[in-house]
């Protein structure tokens, strides 16, 4: 199964596609989609949308794992702006008829490192270890996207094991 993980951002949207099988996970492709910060919000979300549509078309993932929107009471405008990026990401998935699963950043960090407040460099190192990469993914947005995809794989695998054990009981 191919899983597309996405770390949404208006300037940099990280993405990572992994291949998950019974033998584990491996990296297919990872990178960033850049929304040019000097352009209008409308043009930036279009760049995110078209970039993600290209990724979906070329790599054909079966599911998209997306970081949930986090809002901080001191920066409500950031959450509103991030909602635009998440909206076009969900639209690209819906048009390709790919289901979208949402995960909080703390949930992803906890699954990968055991610490829901792990710093960016710790996530980069964890992903390098999980995917047996020579170097940690850079920029951190790529590592975050891969972490979301790996998190989805582990949670799906765990849920299937639980469901299987309940059926055999």
MITOR-542553 format. One record per residue (C-alpha): x, y, z. Coordinates in pm, 1 decimal, padded with zeros to 6 digits. Each point is the difference from the previous one (the first is absolute). Layout:
# MITOR-542553
+----------+----------+----------+
!        x !        y !        z !
+----------+----------+----------+
!        X !        Y !        Z !
...
+----------+----------+----------+
This chain:
# MITOR-542553
+----------+----------+----------+
!        x !        y !        z !
+----------+----------+----------+
!  00000.0 !  00000.0 !  00000.0 !
!  00123.7 !  00346.5 ! -00082.9 !
! -00056.7 !  00266.6 !  00262.7 !
!  00040.2 !  00371.0 ! -00073.9 !
!  00082.1 !  00205.2 !  00308.7 !
! -00046.1 !  00377.8 ! -00018.9 !
!  00123.7 !  00274.0 !  00231.8 !
! -00204.6 !  00301.0 ! -00115.5 !
!  00143.2 !  00348.1 ! -00026.2 !
! -00067.3 !  00305.7 ! -00212.5 !
!  00366.6 !  00057.4 ! -00077.9 !
!  00130.0 ! -00356.5 !  00022.1 !
! -00219.5 ! -00309.9 ! -00010.6 !
!  00198.1 ! -00312.3 !  00072.0 !
! -00103.8 ! -00329.5 ! -00154.4 !
!  00125.0 ! -00354.2 !  00023.6 !
! -00118.1 ! -00322.2 ! -00158.4 !
!  00085.1 ! -00331.7 !  00160.4 !
! -00065.8 ! -00354.4 ! -00111.6 !
! -00134.0 ! -00207.4 !  00288.3 !
!  00000.4 ! -00378.1 ! -00004.8 !
!  00021.3 ! -00286.9 !  00245.0 !
!  00380.3 !  00035.6 ! -00016.8 !
! -00014.9 !  00362.1 !  00118.0 !
!  00013.2 !  00342.3 ! -00161.8 !
!  00221.6 !  00147.5 ! -00268.9 !
!  00032.8 !  00343.5 ! -00153.8 !
! -00145.1 !  00057.7 ! -00347.4 !
!  00044.6 !  00376.5 ! -00027.8 !
!  00003.0 !  00308.4 !  00219.7 !
!  00033.1 !  00371.5 ! -00057.3 !
! -00163.4 !  00337.6 !  00036.6 !
! -00257.3 !  00201.5 ! -00185.8 !
!  00079.2 !  00367.2 !  00027.8 !
! -00258.5 !  00275.5 !  00010.8 !
!  00187.2 !  00310.6 ! -00099.1 !
! -00032.1 !  00233.7 !  00298.0 !
!  00006.1 !  00314.3 ! -00214.5 !
! -00313.4 ! -00109.9 ! -00182.9 !
! -00356.7 !  00037.9 !  00118.1 !
! -00170.5 ! -00255.6 !  00221.8 !
! -00213.6 ! -00105.9 ! -00296.5 !
!  00304.8 ! -00079.3 ! -00211.9 !
!  00178.5 ! -00179.7 !  00284.0 !
! -00290.6 ! -00236.4 !  00065.2 !
! -00024.4 ! -00069.2 ! -00373.1 !
!  00370.7 ! -00091.6 ! -00005.4 !
! -00052.8 ! -00237.0 !  00292.2 !
! -00302.2 ! -00154.9 ! -00169.3 !
!  00165.6 ! -00052.0 ! -00339.3 !
!  00320.7 ! -00127.0 !  00159.3 !
! -00186.0 ! -00252.2 !  00210.0 !
! -00211.8 ! -00108.5 ! -00297.9 !
!  00325.9 ! -00070.9 ! -00187.1 !
!  00131.3 ! -00210.6 !  00290.2 !
! -00325.5 ! -00196.2 !  00022.2 !
! -00010.2 ! -00059.1 ! -00374.9 !
!  00360.4 ! -00117.8 ! -00027.2 !
!  00025.8 ! -00209.9 !  00319.9 !
! -00358.2 ! -00129.7 !  00032.1 !
! -00033.7 ! -00025.3 !  00379.7 !
! -00296.3 ! -00190.9 !  00145.8 !
! -00040.1 !  00230.7 !  00300.9 !
!  00103.7 !  00350.5 !  00104.7 !
!  00105.3 !  00058.7 !  00361.4 !
! -00022.7 !  00366.3 !  00094.8 !
!  00110.0 !  00194.4 !  00304.7 !
! -00295.1 !  00141.5 !  00191.1 !
! -00033.6 !  00369.6 !  00040.0 !
!  00146.6 !  00128.6 !  00322.7 !
! -00099.6 !  00343.1 !  00119.3 !
!  00162.1 !  00196.7 !  00274.9 !
! -00207.0 !  00261.0 !  00176.6 !
!  00275.8 !  00257.8 ! -00052.1 !
!  00004.7 ! -00053.1 ! -00379.2 !
! -00354.5 ! -00066.5 ! -00126.1 !
!  00078.6 !  00152.8 ! -00342.1 !
!  00261.1 ! -00273.1 ! -00061.3 !
! -00264.8 ! -00269.0 !  00047.3 !
! -00235.6 !  00174.6 ! -00239.2 !
!  00270.8 !  00029.4 ! -00265.9 !
!  00104.6 ! -00363.0 !  00046.9 !
! -00362.1 ! -00101.6 ! -00054.3 !
!  00034.0 !  00125.2 ! -00357.6 !
!  00294.8 ! -00232.1 ! -00065.6 !
! -00176.8 ! -00297.4 !  00161.0 !
! -00313.0 !  00074.2 ! -00203.8 !
!  00171.2 ! -00027.1 ! -00337.5 !
!  00190.4 ! -00309.5 !  00115.7 !
! -00329.5 ! -00167.4 !  00093.7 !
! -00149.0 !  00111.0 ! -00333.5 !
!  00287.5 ! -00158.1 ! -00194.7 !
! -00050.7 ! -00326.8 !  00190.6 !
! -00378.3 !  00008.9 ! -00046.8 !
!  00031.0 !  00055.5 ! -00374.1 !
!  00234.7 ! -00300.1 ! -00022.5 !
! -00241.6 ! -00198.9 !  00221.2 !
!  00268.8 ! -00058.2 !  00262.6 !
! -00113.0 ! -00022.8 !  00363.4 !
!  00151.5 !  00253.1 !  00240.2 !
!  00101.1 ! -00086.6 !  00356.0 !
!  00086.0 !  00274.5 !  00249.2 !
!  00262.7 ! -00018.3 !  00276.1 !
!  00105.8 !  00252.5 !  00259.9 !
!  00365.1 !  00101.6 !  00013.8 !
!  00029.3 ! -00122.6 !  00359.4 !
! -00143.4 ! -00340.0 ! -00094.3 !
!  00250.4 ! -00037.3 ! -00285.8 !
!  00292.4 !  00105.1 !  00219.7 !
! -00104.6 ! -00234.8 !  00280.2 !
! -00025.1 ! -00299.6 ! -00232.8 !
!  00338.5 !  00064.7 ! -00161.6 !
!  00204.2 !  00115.0 !  00298.3 !
! -00202.2 ! -00077.4 !  00311.8 !
! -00014.7 !  00374.7 !  00069.3 !
! -00299.2 !  00204.3 ! -00117.3 !
!  00207.5 !  00317.6 !  00023.3 !
!  00307.2 ! -00124.6 ! -00187.3 !
!  00195.4 !  00273.6 ! -00181.7 !
!  00034.2 !  00006.9 ! -00379.3 !
!  00352.3 ! -00145.8 ! -00004.3 !
! -00116.2 ! -00299.6 !  00203.6 !
! -00273.2 ! -00071.0 ! -00257.2 !
!  00256.2 !  00029.7 ! -00279.3 !
!  00225.3 ! -00255.1 !  00172.6 !
! -00291.3 ! -00234.9 !  00073.2 !
! -00108.5 !  00003.5 ! -00364.4 !
!  00355.9 ! -00059.6 ! -00120.9 !
!  00010.1 ! -00304.7 !  00230.1 !
! -00347.0 ! -00129.2 ! -00094.4 !
!  00061.4 !  00027.0 ! -00374.2 !
!  00369.8 ! -00095.1 !  00020.3 !
!  00113.8 !  00325.4 ! -00162.7 !
!  00364.9 !  00102.9 ! -00006.7 !
! -00089.9 !  00354.8 !  00110.0 !
! -00299.0 !  00155.6 !  00175.6 !
! -00253.7 !  00152.4 ! -00241.1 !
!  00040.1 !  00373.2 ! -00048.3 !
! -00180.4 !  00238.2 !  00023.0 !
! -00187.7 ! -00110.3 !  00314.3 !
! -00331.4 !  00030.8 ! -00189.6 !
!  00098.0 ! -00310.4 ! -00200.4 !
!  00080.8 ! -00195.2 !  00316.6 !
! -00332.6 !  00109.2 !  00151.5 !
! -00190.7 ! -00119.3 ! -00308.5 !
!  00178.3 ! -00334.8 !  00006.1 !
! -00067.8 ! -00027.0 !  00372.8 !
! -00373.4 !  00047.9 ! -00062.4 !
!  00005.7 ! -00274.6 ! -00264.4 !
!  00192.7 ! -00238.6 !  00227.6 !
! -00237.9 !  00080.3 !  00287.3 !
! -00295.5 ! -00092.5 ! -00220.8 !
!  00167.9 ! -00328.1 ! -00091.8 !
!  00064.9 ! -00093.5 !  00363.3 !
! -00349.4 !  00095.3 !  00118.4 !
! -00164.9 ! -00185.3 ! -00288.8 !
!  00217.5 ! -00304.3 !  00064.0 !
! -00084.8 !  00008.7 !  00371.8 !
! -00372.8 !  00036.0 ! -00070.3 !
!  00009.1 ! -00297.1 ! -00240.4 !
!  00179.5 ! -00213.4 !  00260.4 !
! -00254.6 !  00092.5 !  00267.4 !
! -00292.0 ! -00069.5 ! -00234.6 !
!  00152.8 ! -00334.9 ! -00098.2 !
!  00048.6 ! -00108.5 !  00359.6 !
! -00358.2 !  00097.4 !  00085.8 !
! -00137.3 ! -00211.0 ! -00287.4 !
!  00197.2 ! -00307.2 !  00104.4 !
! -00118.2 !  00026.5 !  00362.3 !
+----------+----------+----------+
